[in-house]
């Protein structure tokens, strides 16, 4: 098996994911992704015709994100006709899965240069646009296993862990503060590309979502987001969503609803890609690698609680790499909800000072299909900035899955 090397990673800024408010909402997601392809090719003098495939994660594959957005983005970028594209959906892990599949193609020896990444325009294609719920509207499956919305799962985890709203809010404020410091010090600059309008003017050149003035006191005034949802009688026998979740966890008498807009990930638009190559291609092209992929893994977990699988996915990746938790210099744990990184930190015994050191999705937003690829770029940039060696990127995924990738700086 050959090594898979990361040549480069780029991402767009994240724009607020609301039509009329977001700076990227007027740009078609195919074009958003096309701009990342062309930016990566230009700054690396990449021979586009050498790209074996473009693998793209996208969660809501309907409307503007329907058809095959990967192939259409290749065409929108005016790349050679023989460059192919394929689109996948592993929910919030889609962008990282695309990178991992790219690496697998290289490691197998079947491909030499592959691009993996993701895109999501949440202003143009809001969550739930596919009208499929978590189970694809399979009533037989739903009668046996009702997968409650993720916000209720997050609140259930916090209840089981004994994590208080104050702890979640404190984590959220720290995410905002770390992101603000990263922006002030241009720590995102290496991966970040400006998004341009059709006339060449800049649509957005910095992340639009962060709220650096956020305080714990301010967050304490926000209403919990999932109280009414949890009391909705949507079960097959008229059960509330909270009751359906608690049926799996009878040791809990009631779910404490503690997540809200300020300690959950933001709704944004964005795209991110990573170029992966074989050693043979690097020798042939003269391109210099920035990192290599040490290990990759996915793992499943109980699908009602849903968001706890970053732990087993990380454990599997570490085992494949012959590493332990303390060997990882930097951790990127997606902040889908504040409880997710806190739960992963607790279960794996991670030093919190190594986690999301430049903030996360609470501050920056979570463009579903793109986030995993963006996190890998963020981790790689920080490894280079600090001279550190290894990073592990992991995300929770709908349906009770997790994904993890370990990279090593060169």
C-alpha positions as CSV (number, residue, x, y, z in Angstrom):
1,X,0.0,0.0,0.0
2,X,1.3,3.4,-1.0
3,X,1.2,6.6,1.1
4,X,-1.3,9.3,0.4
5,X,0.1,12.8,0.7
6,X,-1.8,16.1,1.1
7,X,-0.6,18.7,-1.5
8,X,-2.8,21.5,-0.3
9,X,-6.2,22.5,1.2
10,X,-8.3,25.5,0.5
11,X,-11.7,26.7,1.7
12,X,-14.0,29.6,1.2
13,X,-15.0,31.9,4.0
14,X,-18.2,30.8,5.6
15,X,-21.2,33.1,4.8
16,X,-24.3,33.4,7.0
17,X,-26.7,30.8,5.7
18,X,-29.7,32.9,5.2
19,X,-31.0,34.3,1.9
20,X,-30.6,38.0,1.8
21,X,-28.3,38.1,4.8
22,X,-25.5,35.8,3.8
23,X,-22.7,37.2,1.6
24,X,-22.6,34.0,-0.4
25,X,-26.3,33.3,-0.7
26,X,-26.4,34.7,-4.3
27,X,-23.7,32.4,-5.5
28,X,-24.7,29.0,-6.8
29,X,-23.1,26.2,-4.8
30,X,-21.6,24.7,-8.0
31,X,-19.9,28.0,-8.6
32,X,-18.8,28.2,-5.0
33,X,-17.1,24.8,-5.3
34,X,-15.7,25.7,-8.7
35,X,-13.9,28.7,-7.2
36,X,-12.1,26.4,-4.7
37,X,-11.1,24.1,-7.5
38,X,-9.6,26.9,-9.6
39,X,-7.9,28.5,-6.6
40,X,-6.2,25.3,-5.6
41,X,-5.1,24.6,-9.2
42,X,-3.7,28.1,-9.7
43,X,-1.7,28.4,-6.6
44,X,-0.1,24.9,-7.0
45,X,0.2,25.1,-10.8
46,X,-1.7,21.9,-10.8
47,X,-2.1,20.1,-14.1
48,X,-5.9,19.7,-14.1
49,X,-5.8,17.0,-16.7
50,X,-3.9,14.8,-14.2
51,X,-6.8,14.8,-11.7
52,X,-8.3,11.3,-11.6
53,X,-11.5,12.3,-9.8
54,X,-13.2,15.0,-7.8
55,X,-15.0,13.6,-4.8
56,X,-17.5,15.9,-3.1
57,X,-19.5,15.7,0.1
58,X,-22.9,17.4,0.1
59,X,-25.8,16.6,2.5
60,X,-28.9,18.2,0.9
61,X,-28.6,16.9,-2.6
62,X,-31.7,18.5,-4.0
63,X,-32.6,21.7,-5.9
64,X,-29.4,23.7,-6.5
65,X,-27.3,20.9,-5.0
66,X,-29.1,18.1,-6.9
67,X,-27.9,16.2,-9.9
68,X,-24.1,15.5,-9.4
69,X,-22.7,18.7,-7.9
70,X,-19.2,17.4,-8.2
71,X,-19.3,16.9,-11.9
72,X,-21.2,20.2,-12.5
73,X,-18.6,22.1,-10.4
74,X,-15.8,20.6,-12.6
75,X,-17.7,21.9,-15.6
76,X,-18.4,25.3,-14.0
77,X,-14.7,25.6,-13.3
78,X,-14.0,25.0,-17.0
79,X,-11.7,22.0,-16.2
80,X,-10.9,19.5,-18.9
81,X,-13.9,17.4,-19.9
82,X,-12.3,14.2,-19.0
83,X,-12.0,15.1,-15.2
84,X,-14.8,13.2,-13.5
85,X,-16.8,14.0,-10.3
86,X,-18.8,12.1,-7.8
87,X,-21.0,13.2,-4.9
88,X,-21.5,11.5,-1.6
89,X,-23.6,11.9,1.5
90,X,-22.4,10.8,4.9
91,X,-24.2,13.6,6.6
92,X,-21.9,15.9,8.6
93,X,-18.9,13.7,7.9
94,X,-19.3,14.0,4.1
95,X,-16.4,16.4,3.5
96,X,-13.9,14.4,5.5
97,X,-15.2,11.1,3.9
98,X,-14.6,12.6,0.5
99,X,-11.0,13.3,1.5
100,X,-10.6,9.8,2.9
101,X,-12.0,8.2,-0.3
102,X,-9.5,10.3,-2.2
103,X,-6.8,8.9,0.0
104,X,-8.0,5.4,-0.4
105,X,-7.9,5.7,-4.2
106,X,-4.3,6.8,-3.9
107,X,-3.3,4.2,-1.3
108,X,-4.7,1.4,-3.4
109,X,-2.5,2.4,-6.3
110,X,-5.4,2.9,-8.6
111,X,-5.2,6.7,-8.7
112,X,-2.4,9.3,-8.4
113,X,-4.1,12.6,-7.9
114,X,-7.5,13.0,-6.4
115,X,-9.4,15.9,-5.0
116,X,-11.8,15.4,-2.0
117,X,-13.9,18.0,-0.3
118,X,-17.4,19.3,0.1
119,X,-19.9,22.1,-0.3
120,X,-23.1,23.2,1.3
121,X,-25.2,26.3,0.5
122,X,-27.6,26.3,3.5
123,X,-29.1,29.6,2.5
124,X,-30.2,28.2,-0.9
125,X,-30.9,24.6,0.2
126,X,-31.9,24.6,3.8
127,X,-31.6,21.6,6.1
128,X,-34.5,19.3,5.5
129,X,-35.0,20.3,1.9
130,X,-34.9,16.6,0.9
131,X,-38.0,16.0,3.1
132,X,-36.5,12.7,4.2
133,X,-36.1,13.0,7.9
134,X,-33.3,10.9,9.4
135,X,-34.8,7.6,8.2
136,X,-35.7,8.4,4.6
137,X,-39.4,8.2,5.5
138,X,-39.2,4.5,6.0
139,X,-42.2,4.0,8.3
140,X,-41.3,0.3,9.0
141,X,-37.9,1.4,10.2
142,X,-39.4,4.3,12.1
143,X,-41.8,2.1,14.0
144,X,-38.9,0.0,15.2
145,X,-36.3,2.7,15.7
146,X,-37.4,6.3,15.9
147,X,-34.3,8.5,15.3
148,X,-35.0,11.8,17.1
149,X,-33.7,15.1,15.9
150,X,-30.0,15.8,16.7
151,X,-30.7,18.6,19.1
152,X,-32.7,16.3,21.4
153,X,-29.8,13.8,21.1
154,X,-27.4,16.5,22.1
155,X,-29.5,17.4,25.1
156,X,-29.8,13.8,26.1
157,X,-26.0,13.4,26.0
158,X,-25.6,16.4,28.3
159,X,-28.2,15.0,30.6
160,X,-26.5,11.6,30.8
161,X,-23.0,13.2,31.3
162,X,-24.2,15.7,33.9
163,X,-23.0,18.6,31.7
164,X,-24.6,21.8,32.7
165,X,-25.8,24.6,30.5
166,X,-23.2,26.9,32.1
167,X,-20.4,24.5,31.0
168,X,-21.8,24.4,27.5
169,X,-22.0,28.2,27.3
170,X,-18.5,28.6,28.7
171,X,-17.2,26.3,25.9
172,X,-19.2,28.3,23.3
173,X,-17.7,31.6,24.5
174,X,-14.2,30.1,24.4
175,X,-14.9,28.9,20.8
176,X,-15.8,32.5,19.9
177,X,-12.7,33.9,21.7
178,X,-10.3,31.4,20.0
179,X,-11.8,32.1,16.6
180,X,-11.5,35.9,17.2
181,X,-7.8,35.5,18.1
182,X,-7.2,33.3,15.0
183,X,-8.8,35.9,12.8
184,X,-6.9,38.7,14.4
185,X,-3.6,36.8,13.8
186,X,-4.5,35.6,10.3
187,X,-4.2,32.0,11.3
188,X,-6.8,31.0,8.7
189,X,-5.1,32.9,5.9
190,X,-3.2,30.0,4.3
191,X,-6.3,28.0,3.5
192,X,-8.8,30.8,3.0
193,X,-9.6,32.1,-0.5
194,X,-11.8,35.1,-1.3
195,X,-15.1,34.3,-3.1
196,X,-15.6,36.5,-6.1
197,X,-18.7,37.8,-7.9
198,X,-19.2,37.4,-11.6
199,X,-17.7,40.8,-12.2
200,X,-14.5,40.0,-10.3
201,X,-15.4,42.0,-7.2
202,X,-15.0,40.3,-3.8
203,X,-18.2,38.8,-2.4
204,X,-16.6,37.6,0.8
205,X,-13.0,37.3,2.0
206,X,-13.5,36.5,5.7
207,X,-15.7,34.4,7.8
208,X,-19.0,36.2,8.3
209,X,-20.6,34.2,11.2
210,X,-18.3,34.8,14.3
211,X,-19.7,36.9,17.1
212,X,-16.6,37.8,19.1
213,X,-18.6,39.9,21.7
214,X,-20.4,36.8,22.9
215,X,-20.5,36.4,26.7
216,X,-21.7,33.7,29.1
217,X,-24.1,36.3,30.5
218,X,-25.5,37.0,27.1
219,X,-25.9,33.3,26.2
220,X,-27.7,32.7,29.5
221,X,-30.6,34.9,28.2
222,X,-31.2,32.6,25.2
223,X,-34.1,30.2,25.2
224,X,-33.2,26.5,24.9
225,X,-33.9,25.5,21.3
226,X,-35.4,22.0,21.6
227,X,-37.9,22.2,24.4
228,X,-41.0,22.5,22.1
229,X,-39.6,20.0,19.7
230,X,-39.1,17.5,22.5
231,X,-42.7,17.9,23.6
232,X,-44.1,17.4,20.1
233,X,-46.2,14.2,19.9
234,X,-44.7,12.8,16.7
235,X,-44.2,9.2,17.7
236,X,-46.1,6.3,16.0
237,X,-48.3,5.9,19.1
238,X,-48.5,9.6,20.0
239,X,-45.3,9.7,22.0
240,X,-43.4,12.9,22.3
241,X,-39.9,13.0,20.9
242,X,-38.4,13.3,24.4
243,X,-40.4,10.1,25.4
244,X,-39.0,8.3,22.4
245,X,-35.5,9.2,23.3
246,X,-36.0,8.3,27.0
247,X,-37.4,4.9,26.1
248,X,-33.8,4.0,25.1
249,X,-32.4,5.5,28.2
250,X,-34.8,4.7,31.1
251,X,-32.2,5.6,33.7
252,X,-33.0,9.3,32.9
253,X,-36.2,10.7,34.2
254,X,-36.3,13.8,32.0
255,X,-34.1,15.4,29.3
256,X,-32.5,18.7,30.4
257,X,-32.7,20.9,27.4
258,X,-29.5,23.0,27.4
259,X,-28.5,23.7,23.9
260,X,-29.5,26.8,22.0
261,X,-28.4,28.9,19.1
262,X,-25.4,30.2,20.9
263,X,-23.8,26.9,21.9
264,X,-24.7,25.0,18.8
265,X,-23.1,25.2,15.3
266,X,-24.0,28.0,13.0
267,X,-25.9,27.7,9.7
268,X,-23.6,28.9,6.9
269,X,-22.6,28.5,3.3
270,X,-19.2,27.3,2.3
271,X,-16.9,24.9,0.3
272,X,-13.6,23.3,1.0
273,X,-11.3,20.9,-0.9
274,X,-8.1,18.9,-0.4
275,X,-5.7,17.6,-3.0
276,X,-4.3,14.1,-2.3
277,X,-1.5,12.5,-4.3
278,X,0.8,9.5,-4.5
279,X,4.6,9.7,-4.0
280,X,5.0,8.7,-7.6
281,X,3.0,11.7,-8.7
282,X,4.9,14.0,-6.4
283,X,8.2,12.8,-8.0
284,X,6.8,13.2,-11.5
285,X,5.2,16.6,-11.0
286,X,7.7,18.2,-8.6
287,X,5.0,19.2,-6.2
288,X,5.8,19.3,-2.5
289,X,3.5,17.6,0.0
290,X,2.4,19.4,3.2
291,X,1.3,16.3,5.1
292,X,0.5,12.6,4.8
293,X,-2.6,10.8,5.9
294,X,-1.6,8.3,8.7
295,X,-5.0,6.6,9.3
296,X,-8.7,6.9,8.7
297,X,-11.7,5.2,10.3
298,X,-15.5,5.3,10.8
299,X,-17.5,3.9,13.6
300,X,-21.1,3.5,14.5
301,X,-22.9,4.2,17.8
302,X,-26.4,3.9,19.2
303,X,-28.6,5.8,16.7
304,X,-31.0,7.6,19.1
305,X,-28.2,9.2,21.1
306,X,-26.5,9.5,17.7
307,X,-23.7,12.0,18.4
308,X,-21.2,9.9,20.5
309,X,-19.3,8.1,17.7
310,X,-16.4,10.5,17.4
311,X,-14.9,8.5,20.4
312,X,-14.9,5.0,18.8
313,X,-14.0,6.4,15.4
314,X,-11.0,8.2,16.9
315,X,-10.0,5.1,18.8
316,X,-10.1,3.0,15.6
317,X,-8.0,5.6,13.7
318,X,-5.4,5.7,16.6
319,X,-5.2,1.9,16.6
320,X,-4.6,1.8,12.9
321,X,-1.8,4.4,13.2
322,X,-0.3,2.6,16.2
323,X,-0.8,5.8,18.3
324,X,-2.4,6.8,21.6
325,X,-4.4,9.9,22.5
326,X,-1.4,11.6,24.0
327,X,0.5,11.3,20.6
328,X,-1.9,13.7,18.9
329,X,-0.7,17.3,19.1
330,X,-4.0,18.9,17.8
331,X,-7.6,17.8,17.8
332,X,-10.3,19.1,15.6
333,X,-13.6,17.9,17.0
334,X,-16.6,19.4,15.2
335,X,-18.7,21.6,17.3
336,X,-22.0,20.4,16.0
337,X,-23.2,21.0,19.6
338,X,-21.0,22.1,22.5
339,X,-21.6,18.7,24.2
340,X,-20.0,16.8,21.4
341,X,-16.4,17.9,21.9
342,X,-16.9,17.9,25.7
343,X,-18.2,14.3,25.6
344,X,-15.3,13.3,23.3
345,X,-12.7,15.0,25.5
346,X,-14.1,13.3,28.6
347,X,-14.3,9.8,27.2
348,X,-10.9,9.8,25.5
349,X,-9.1,11.8,28.2
350,X,-7.9,14.5,25.8
351,X,-6.0,17.5,27.1
352,X,-8.6,20.3,26.4
353,X,-5.7,22.7,25.5
354,X,-5.1,20.6,22.3
355,X,-8.7,20.8,21.1
356,X,-10.1,23.3,18.6
357,X,-7.4,25.8,19.3
358,X,-8.6,28.2,16.7
359,X,-12.3,27.9,17.5
360,X,-14.9,25.7,15.8
361,X,-18.3,25.5,14.3
362,X,-20.0,27.3,17.1
363,X,-18.1,30.4,16.1
364,X,-17.5,29.8,12.4
365,X,-20.5,27.8,11.4
366,X,-21.0,24.3,10.0
367,X,-21.5,24.1,6.2
368,X,-22.6,20.5,6.5
369,X,-21.0,18.8,3.5
370,X,-17.9,21.0,3.6
371,X,-16.9,21.1,7.3
372,X,-14.8,17.9,7.5
373,X,-12.5,19.1,4.6
374,X,-12.3,22.6,6.1
375,X,-11.3,21.2,9.5
376,X,-8.5,19.2,8.0
377,X,-7.2,22.4,6.4
378,X,-7.4,24.3,9.6
379,X,-5.5,21.5,11.5
380,X,-2.8,21.4,8.8
381,X,-2.3,25.2,8.9
382,X,-2.0,25.1,12.6
383,X,0.5,22.3,12.6
384,X,2.7,24.3,10.2
385,X,2.2,27.5,12.2
386,X,3.3,25.9,15.5
387,X,5.8,23.4,14.2
388,X,3.7,20.5,15.6
389,X,3.5,17.1,14.0
390,X,0.1,15.3,14.2
391,X,-3.6,16.1,14.2
392,X,-6.7,14.1,14.4
393,X,-9.9,15.4,12.8
394,X,-13.3,13.9,13.9
395,X,-16.9,14.6,13.4
396,X,-20.2,13.2,14.7
397,X,-22.6,12.1,12.0
398,X,-26.4,11.7,11.8
399,X,-27.7,8.2,12.4
400,X,-25.1,7.4,15.0
401,X,-21.8,7.5,13.1
402,X,-18.4,9.1,13.5
403,X,-15.4,9.6,11.3
404,X,-11.8,10.3,12.1
405,X,-8.6,11.1,10.1
406,X,-5.1,11.4,11.4
407,X,-2.6,13.6,9.5
408,X,1.1,14.1,10.0
409,X,2.9,17.2,8.9
410,X,5.9,16.9,6.5
